[in-house]
Amino acid sequence: MDRRTFNKMLALGGMEVGSLSLANPAAASPVPSPAELSKWPSQTYRRFSIDVHVPDWDPQLLGGFDAAAYVGNIARAGFQSMVQYTNSHVGLCLWRTQVGHMHANMKGRDFFGEVVEECRRRGVRPLAYFSVVFDNWNFEHHPDWRILSADGNNPRLASRYGVVCPNSPYRDYVLACVREIVGNYDLDGMFFDMTFWPEVCYCPHCAERFWREQNAELPRIVAFRNRIIHGYDSVDDATVWGVIEKHLPPLVGQAENLLKASGEVV
């Protein structure tokens, strides 16, 4: 497929989504046969995602969510895959979990699971979205997980979303959530959003790890004037090439095996 054809398909898909009514799931396209399903990921060009950063302070927020209508519109528009939120920066879980805190308006339902089921029924490849670090619920309920500035405060207290530190027990929480998601749902992939520290963190967990690895206090001046920064010059090449030579080949091999198992040409 050339770029011109791809752009035409994408434009038609966008026009179709804009013209469809969410109240008409019965008009969904027939379920495609396995032979008609696009190969993932090499022939899956038309991909769909929508932000679901939705809190639960009002019963109407996601209270009337209709997975059949939602996925039906996406399928009729011709999209081949979609990324569905399992959580968001709000921090509430949209799947039925025993690890995290579920969105109050689910009321026993499984929003994420319903969408995955509808995707499989309509021939749309489902992928999971998972937000890390930006997590309001854990920021509010686990103060010891918060990212802290050098003065011990958290500048995010006055912002839209709270941020938590991956060096805290939050890391174990995320791993437990991911194990639960990939173990309970039939997915074609997973996307992790916000995989970075938005600022230098001085929380106790970072301080302890820095002392253990550098035998020093966390620097208060983060600039090239700091001798620890210049220390990276001596390990940079070894670290980079170590990853390329030792870790990348096994990863490539695993990816090739997965593609072969799925029928893709390697």
PyMOL commands that set and color helices and strands:
alter all, ss='L'
color gray80, all
select helices_A, chain A and resi 3-19+25-27+67-76+104-106+111-122+136-141+143-145+155-158+170-184+204-214+227-234+236-261
alter helices_A, ss='H'
color red, helices_A
select strands_A, chain A and resi 47-49+81-85+125-131+190-193
alter strands_A, ss='S'
color yellow, strands_A
deselect
rebuild
show_as cartoon
